Amino acid sequence: MSDRNTFTGHPRRRTTTWRVRAVDRVARGLITFGGIGTIVAVSLVALFLAWVVLPLFYSPAVEMAEMRRPAWASRPGSRLEVDEHRLIGWSLSPRGTLRVFRVDTGETIDDRELFPDIEPTAIAPAFGAPEIVDVPQASGSGQDHAGGDRASRTAQAVARPVAFGFADGSVRQARIAFETKFPDFADIPEAARRLRAGQRMVLGKNILELTPQGKYRLHTVTVDSQGPIAIADGPIRNLAYTLGGGNPVISAMTDVGTARLAYFRKRTDPETGERRPVLDRIVDLPLAESARKPPDYLLLNHRGDSLFLLWEDGRLDRYATANPRNIALAESLRLFDEGDAARLTAAGFLLGGKTLIVGDSRGRTSAWFLMRPEAGGPPAASDGWKLVRAHEFPAGSAAVTALGMSAARRMVAAGHADGTVSLLQVTAEERLITATVEAGQPVVSVAIAPEDDGLFALAPSGFWRAEIDPQHPEASLSTLFLPVWYEGDPAPAQVWQSTGGSQDFEPKFGLTPLVFGTLKATFYTMLFGAPLALLAALHTSEFVHSRTRARIKPAIEVMASLPSVVLGFLAIVIAPFVRAWIPAILSLLVTVPAALMLAAYVWQIVPQRITLRLERWRLAFILLVLPIAVAAAWVLGPLIERTLFAGDVIRWLDGKTGSPLGGWVLLLLPASGLAIAWISGMWVRPAVVRKGARIGRTGFALLDAGRFVATCLATFASAFAGAGLLTMFGLDPRGPLVGTYVPMNSLIVGFVMGFAVIPIIYTIADDALSAVPDHLRAASLGAGATPLQTAVRIVIPTAMSGLFSALMVGLGRAVGETMIVLMAGGMTAIMDWNPFNGFRPLSGNVAFELPEAVKNSTHYRILFLAGLTLFAMTFVVNTVAEMVRLRFRRRVHHL
Amino acid sequence: MSAIADTARLKTAPARGWGRRAGRRGGGGSALVARGEPLVWLSGGALAVSLAMVAGLLALIVYRGFATFWPDRIVRLELRDGRAVMGEVSADEVHEPSPGVETRRRQVRTGNFELTNTHFQWVLDEEVAPGGVTLPEWALLVERVEWGRFYGVPQAFAVRSARPVSGEEEQLAETLRFFEEGMAKLDEADRAALTPFVDQELRPQLRAVQIRAYERLLANFGTTPEGARLDAVLASGRIVPITEVPPGEAIVEIHEVRTGAEAAWDRFAELHDGVREKAAERRRLEKHDIGALNRRLETARLAVRSAEIEIEQPLLAPAESALRLRREIATLQDRRAADRRVAESVRQRFGGESTAARAAARFAAEREAGAAGQIEKHRVELQRVQAVLDEASPGGPPVVQVFWDTAAAVAVQTAEIQEQIQAIRAETARYELRLATADGRLKALSLADVVRAFPANRLGWWDRLGVYFSRWAEFLTGEPREANSEGGILPAIWGTVVMTLIMSLAVVPFGVLAALYLREYAKPGPIVSAVRISVNNLAGVPSIVFGVFGLGFFCYIIGAYVDGGPDNAGIVPWPEREWFVTLGALAAIGAGAFLLGLLSLAKAGRGHSGWQRHRGRVSIVLWLVATVLFVALIAKTPFFDGFYAANLPNPTFGKGGLLWASLTLSLLTLPVVIVATEEAVSAVPNSMREGSYACGASKWQTIRRIVLPRALPGILTGMILAMARGAGEVAPLMLVGAVKLAPELPIDGEFPFFHGSRNFMHLGFHIYDLGFQSPNSEAARPMVFTTTLLLIFIVASLNLAAIWLRGRLRRRFGSAQF
């Protein structure tokens, strides 16, 4: 190397010092790895969202199942319940024996006769989620092991109300409760101090647990029973019980075939001062002829306003019991189709006490609920409701022998005669899990753990437990995007209602209304923003002096820097004004373009000497026209309101007053304007131009202005004519197109979101237009084209793809905008195009609900899905825009 | 610049000539139509509307924002039905109760919420009695710490002086209490014996002592201060002038009252500042000192819990139990001592042989016996608990001892501070301003609760300016009050600033690194342009999506991991041995790939054999895979139990907080920085790079000495734009830690000074919360405008700085970018 000839003739030292080389390599390595690492990290955003969403579609799993065979057997008709920690459980035999046991070993802790001196003849637990009861902080009965006199620090109980009927015709109400206490360390016996975190032990009639957080927790089952109330005059055979939201109702049927209903009302107890249910009245049930044979099942729904009598052969009688003074047979139907020889083998209410679940001897399970039929649907029963079969599950392996309801979701566990259990999700009509308890032995009782993470069953030979992960049965692509038949609805529908007031509320996760809301917001935003921004960009780049342009552009870009929360607040501020001035604001849409055009025609009339000199202040004149247009709208608005909308637009929109004529006129105006303008441009203008060749410039300008006025009049006339025609046909825009006015509506969102979208579209469009090479313009102008002709025929076609990309970027922003739609969109998840109504978009919904959503719950994951959907929507739109823009850039480069 | 100017000339000049020629030819019609003036005007109209929208919005915010703090006149409206309304008129508009009927109505901010249950009232014009609109001269506007504003006319100013209590009186009162408690337990005969003593000796003695004290008090207030009246509050609750106190009546308090609006106002103005200072001191004690003590105790408690987790034996529960037992023993002993004291004082006062002394001794003994039994029981329990602790570590674990000591110290100090607070409270509660509302009701306001008061209708222009600026000062430097609708927004400003700064610290290095790679090192090709497009697109991804990511990833995974290790974050850890082996292997592979990359990348671009050319690419891929797997493996470590496991299940980092909010926003603004930096880097002319290479500089030297300095303004522009975007963003913050009211600042004087896990307040979120969710939106609205003004000011000045920098950059390098 060194002996090559050099330019200067002197040999040069060509080696780089090792330090420079090393630094160079390290820098290269760091930048390369750092750069790529950063980019990869950013791209993980989408992957992470997908990773969170994915479990929505996992299928449920049984993680661990085992059979315990303790020395106790279960009789048919026993009832089983387990606490939320899956630590302690109880089973209640039909003879009134309560057995408390430890769930993980099946070991019996306590065995007590609830009524030692009298044996119950009927037992009816109240359906639905258990009650949460605060336990008075006195020394509890569960403290006997320590003999301490100290009250535990906190105590809470999850109670199941149960009614017992007796042979003497009396009824007792009781609460069987899981009670938890946090005892003081000093009260904990020596033996328990060896517990490790997470371990548990039996302590007397309780279970003591050391939680992973280092706290001692004591679990007990307590029974709190009230005195007998005489209801019937004979031995009670069937019993139905509901809490009725604080006003319990008990129904009892006797062996002799009479039925009575006992209503309780909340009264203030004179002794303790607390409000508790007191017997209000006992009413005889006027039994129909069909009830001569005593029913096999007697059930009351959650509010106690319907009493169901079910027979094994599938007959069902429903009595309306809402009003104690007027109880009557409402409807009578068969649960099985004609010719179906199945027998009813199990019945119960789903969480919420509204949906009746019945199982039959062929292993089928079906869900029935009361709904109010819509007009044109099936006829309602005499009380206005109708019982319908909404969901049905295909036959299982054998007859259904037991039903267990989830306390959190719309899930049912069904036990079968061949010893299998299956877990069903009712609303989604899915069979989630099937497992075997003990082959060949009928399942006596099944229960789902309160947190839905366990499944328990009693078989004659023992106690079975399984740990399950039901995943997210209520979410699947079809339930998210297609109509679902929710409890109490007349028909399947797409609904988003993720949270409700009560514990037994069923969340409704239909994403379609949210996607619709996003599209609606985008539509109205683009309707307002896109033409404004594009025209403004055209004007800035083509018709304004470059010095003016340099001032205007930053002014509009200031708008882009406005935080969207400020715009959302603006929407809140202007909403009352918009409501008060709605006619004037709607007239602005007509008066502003009309006034501008009129001013342009007046401008044409002014002699050219003057206009040429004034042309550089044209924008100022245009700005001056705006207040005139506003004034015109202000005058015109009330006028239009009086003549077309019976004096009050808002009332008109409600559909209360006026004829549909006014609405049609307003809706048809743009269309008729375009049509008339087209006709005028095609035929009238050439004629006028031909005529005008002889009358000189000013004369022609006058003629042209006249033509414009005529066009306007023709537009109105044709709009009126069309509106009259449509009205004559009896069509009304109120309903499908416009409707009730709400203060926070799409109109306002469209306007305010314009602030967010206009500057973006404007900037990119203006960049695209001014990137068109000037030699094209020069050539066009040189060939005799006017600036407008140059703009329309040369500049816009060349910049078309750039303009398109501007629109797409604007669209992307409108889709993802959050704060404005959150604050101004009204957040009502409805699907209509009415511009005066609100909507609930994906973005606003996520912002509103995610902070409250429980980590890894179905709701949480569905909100992540909403986020992912938004990501995908904007990413696609932006990518298209970017590709088009790059293509345009290359093309312009070649010009 | 010049190119654009040329275009403009080109644009206008031919048009003019063309028009003239057309006019001369007389064919004005077609020329006029061709010019298409209406369309030009229409497009101009669109521009004008856009400009009007910006101008209108800014004007609205600036006007309403600046007008918020201007003190209005207080108007009194007499209504026809005899009622009267007084306050500031906040709106005045034409109202249409039914179609066609128009009337004027005024919205009056009437304040006095605790009396009227409303802050505002609408008054129709026809409701007002003729001549019923007045500006009462002395109407006072009072801004209060609680309950919002108060409007009233000052009637009087009172200073209360409570009667001092002597030691003797206290002792007698205690004795009386002791006997009254004890007598309930006595049998009939004993009670009969003791009752005469209590009624005929103890009570009269107490009363005599009290009357001596009143007399001393009266003597002190012998003369009436000038212009004031002295009132005495009697034990019966009656208030009489001090000169009319019946002899022998018990006086509880003496009020020095100045009546008349002017006198009351003067006295108020004189005393208010001092009382406010004391009240501020009290708030500091309540909030800061007590808060610090509570945190100290919590820290000690958490230390015990940590030790408990470590040794896997119960510590905290026994430690707390022992603490409670000791406290109960101490309380019982205190009570015993008090009983002894009373018995002793009775013996001294009434003689050892009196019925009273014997009864007292008996009572004391009875109570002592009960207490002793209790104490003994507690002692036994304490020993048992102590034994558990001793078992955990002989002599009791030191953390537990520290916990006990801290608890004892904190209890003592808390009591001291509480005493101070009580003293200040008693002192400040002595002063009260009595005001009459519009409807004549009297209301006494304690001076400590008054933030600011002024007679609005007496103020001149200059004074009103003073009020205006003092309100601004409070707004910018104070803490929020009244559900944020009053007071200041310093925490929000502070939160916004700190969050934005941390965000830019995180975003700039990575953004610049990525941009340098894309522009200087990556070989242009389809992959790089795809990456570039994706990065550009990320700028268009809705901010809420980043919020969702931040919540799910930073808070619920990383944060939960930091708090309690893999288990807490929902990650299943690996078995130990496999973990070690895999970790070592991955580390080796990663390091090897990195070194290989260093070696081969430096030679890129020169002709090599196929393998050597691909070596660089392979090593990068290998490194990436190894790094990702390495991170995943670290996440699955079986050894890490989290730094804040003691606090679980309460999350420390596993929830929204300042750090996560900053990181989320830095992810959001990363594309902005990358794009701006790329633009700036590519604007550096290639000739300069080539010149540098020609001089023999290496690539890194070229970048460091030539490219980066030239691109610096562009990078700064990107950073400022990112800060502007970050400061104005709200939607993601709603998910990752911005809150309505943060009790503590994210940076303060307490170790470790920066608290990344704390929630924070943010100006944008403040606007959202106050404007959209405030319970009293009417009264909050002016504040929202002011906050909006501030936010826009911050964001706009950041943006203007960026625009200015970009302009300078363009001028310097003369390259227009599209």
Interface residues (C-beta under 8 A of the other chain):
Chain A: T16 V20 R21 V23 D24 R25 V26 A27 R28 G29 L30 I31 T32 F33 G34 G35 I36 G37 T38 I39 V40 V42 S43 V45 F48 L49 V52 D184 F185 A186 E190 R193 L195 R196 A197 L210 Q213 G214 K215 Y216 P531 L532 A533 L534 L535 A536 L538 H539 T540 E542 F543 V544 H545 S546 R547 I552 P554 A555 I556 E557 V558 M559 S561 L562 P563 S564 V565 V566 G568 F569 L570 I572 V573 V592 P593 L596 M597 A599 A600 Y601 W603 Q604 Q608 L612 E615 R618 L619 I622 L623 V625 L626 G647 D648 R685 V688 V689 R690 K691 G692 A693 I695 G696 R697 T698 G699 F700 A701 L703 D704 F708 G754 F755 I758 Y762 D767 A768 S770 A771 D774 R777 A778 L781 G782 G784 A785 T786 P787 L788 Q789 V809 G812 R813 V815 G816 E817 T818 M819 L822 M823 S843 V846 A847 L850 P851 K855 N856 L863 F864 G867 L868 L870 F871 T874 F875 V877 N878 T879 E882 M883 L886 R889
Chain B: A3 I4 A5 D6 T7 A8 L10 K11 T12 P14 A15 R16 W18 G19 R20 G23 G26 G27 G28 G29 S30 A31 L32 V33 A34 R35 G36 E37 P38 L39 V40 W41 L42 S43 G44 G45 A46 L47 A48 V49 S50 L51 A52 M53 V54 L57 L58 L60 I61 P99 G100 R305 E308 I309 E312 P314 L315 L316 A317 P318 E320 S321 R324 L325 E381 L382 R384 V385 V388 F510 G511 L513 A514 A515 L516 Y517 L518 E520 Y521 A522 S529 V531 I533 S534 V535 N536 N537 L538 G540 V541 P542 S543 I544 V545 F546 G547 V548 F549 L551 G552 F553 Y556 G570 F594 G597 L598 L599 L601 A602 I620 W623 L624 T627 V628 L648 P649 L667 L670 P671 G696 S698 K699 W700 Q701 I703 R704 A724 A727 G728 E729 V730 A731 M734 L735 G764 F765 I767 Y768 G771 F772 R781 V784 T788 L791 I792 V795 A796 N799 I803 F818
